[in-house]
Amino acid sequence: MSMSIHLDAETEALLERLLRQSGGSESVVLCEAVHRLTKERFRSGEGDSVYEQIADLVGAVNLNIPPAREHGRLCREAVRR
């Protein structure tokens, strides 16, 4: 994906410093920065809603409860015994 961004002078200077130190292209350095920031934020939960923090758990539990109609039938059978 091609993208155009505007940087303030301080951020531009930081990017240029990273480029000199790493020897990588702007794309490589910016991609690495995005990946690192994303991992850091997901690890800390910062900036995520409660749902986003537990999204990997939603639907992961199977309580093995049958549908209501089936559950009612099973309860009635259990009472008859």
N, C-alpha and C positions, 0 to 999 in steps of 0.2 A: 504494500500500500504506500502510495506516495503521499507525503504530508508537508505542509508548510507551517512553521511555527515562528512566533516572534519572541525573542529573548531580551530581557533587560540587560544592561551593560555588565552587571555583576555576574549574571548567569552565563552570559556569553564568554566572559573571561574564564569562568570555572570550566566551561565546556572545552575551550581552547587548551587549558592546562591539562585536562584529562586526555585530550587528543594527543598532545605532545608526549605525555607520560606513557600512554598505552600504545601509541603507534597505529591505533585502529582508525577506522573511518567514523564519521559522525553517526552514521546509521548503527554501527556496531556498538559504539559507546552509549548512545541513547537507548538502544534495545536492552543492553545490559543494565542500565540504570532503571528502566521501567521494570524489568524482571526482579531486580533486587528490592526495589521499593514495594512491589506487589507482594513478594514473599514476606517481607518485614511486616507489612500491614495485615496480611492474612494471619500471620503467626500471632500478632498481638491483638488482633480483633479490632484494631483502631479503624474507625471510619466505616465499619460494617454495621448493618442493622442486626438485630438479634437473629432474624431469620438467616441472614447470610453467614452468621457465625455457626449456626447449627444445621445449615442446609445439607451437609453431607450425612447427617443423621436422620433427617426426615425421610420416612418411608423405609428405614433400615430395620425396623422392629416389626416382627410378625407376631401379634398376640394370639393368633390362631382362634379368633372368635368368629363363629359362623355368622352369616347374615341374620338379622333380627328374626325373621320368620322361622328359619331353621333353628335358631337358638331357643325360641319359644317352644318349638316342638320337642327339642331335646330335654328342656326343663320339664315339660308335662310328662314325658315318658319316664323321667327320673323319679318324679313324684308318684306315679302309678306303681312303681316297683316297690 
